[in-house]
Amino acid sequence: MRKLAFASLQVRDLQVSKDFYTTKLGFEEAGVPNPQACVFSYNKGEASFAVRTPINNLDGKELGIGTSLWFAIEEEIEDLQAQLIAKQVPLLGPIQGTPFGKILVAKDPDGYNITFLKEN
C-alpha cells in the first residue's frame, strides 16, 4: 500500500481560496514560498495540502465534483459546526454519523468538499 504524501487542489482564485482556508477553516500556511500555490499545514503539520493556480485552462469546467479531503479533529464536532456557521461557511447538511465517527462537510469556493471527522 502506498501512502498519500500530498494533495493539491486547482482553484480559480488563489487569494479567495487562501483566505477561505485560513480565515474560515483555520488552516495555517506552511511557509513554503510559491507564487502559484499556497501550502497549508493542519494540526502541527500532520496533514499538508495546497491550493494552486490552474495547471490547465479551467474555463467552463466544474471543479470539486467527487473530491473530498478528510481531516480528523480533536475538538467536539458540534463546537466546530457552531464556529463554521458563525463564519458563514457553506455546510453540506448537518453532522452525520458514519462507521468511522461523526462528520461535518464544508464546501470550499471551488466546490471541493472538506470533511471534518471526529473519530469514535
N, C-alpha and C positions, 0 to 999 in steps of 0.2 A: 504494500500500500504506500502511496506517495502522500506526502504532507503538503497541504496548500501553504505556500510561503508568503503569498502576497496577492491582493486583489486590487484592480484598478477599474474605475467607472468613468466612461467618457461622458462629459457633461456639456451642455450648450453654453453656459456662462460660468466660468471658473470662480469668479468673485461671489456670485449668488450662492453657488454650492458651498464654497468655503465658509461663508457667513452662516449658512444653514447648519452645517455640521459642527461648527464651533459654538455659535451663539445659541442655537435652538437645541441641539442634541448633546452638547458638552464634550465633544471630542477635542483633543489637543493637537496642534500642529507638531509634527515630529522634528521640525527644524532642518529639513532637507531642502536646500535651495534648488528650486527648479521653476523657471518662469512658465512652464507649460503644465504644471501639476501642483497639487497641494497634498502632501503626505500627512496622514493623521496617525496618532497612536491613541490607544484607549486602555485604561486600567494598567497604567505603568508600562505601556508598550507591549502588553500581551497580544494585542490584535493591532495589526497595521494594514492600512489600505490607503488608496489615493483616489482623488477625483482629478481628472486631467482634461485638457483641451482635446477635441476630437482628433483621432488618428486619420479618420476618413471623413468625407463630407456627410453630415447628418441631416441636411435639409430634407424635409418631408418624411423623415424616419421617426418612428416612435421608440423612445428609449425606455429602459426599465422593465419591459414586458418579460415576465417569468424569472426575474432576478431578485433574490433576497439575500442580504447579508445578515447573519445571526450573530448577536453579541450577548454573551452571558453577563448577567448583572448580579451584584451582591445586595443592592438595596431592595426594598419591597417594591414589587411591580406596581402596586396601587399608588405609591408615592411618585414613581416615575410618570405614571399616567397623569396624575394631577399637575406635575411640572410641565409636561408636554402640552396639556390642554391650556395651561396658563400662558404658554409661549405661542399658542395658536398653531401648533404643529399638526398637520393633517394626519389623523389616525384612521386605520382601516378596520373600524369596528372596536368593540370592547376587548377587554382582557379575555383570552381564551385558554382553556385547559388543553394540554397535549400530553402524550405519553412521557415527554421529557420534562414537563413543568408548565408554568404559566407563561404565555407570550403576549406581547403587545407589539403591533406592527404600525410603524410610521411610514409615510410616503415622502420621499425627497422631491425637490423641484423638478427633477427629470423623470419621475415615476418609478424610481428604484424603491423596493421595499426594504426597510431597515427594521429587522425583527429583534426585539429585546426579550431574552429568555431568563426567567427566574427558575432555576433548576429545582427539581424536587429534592 
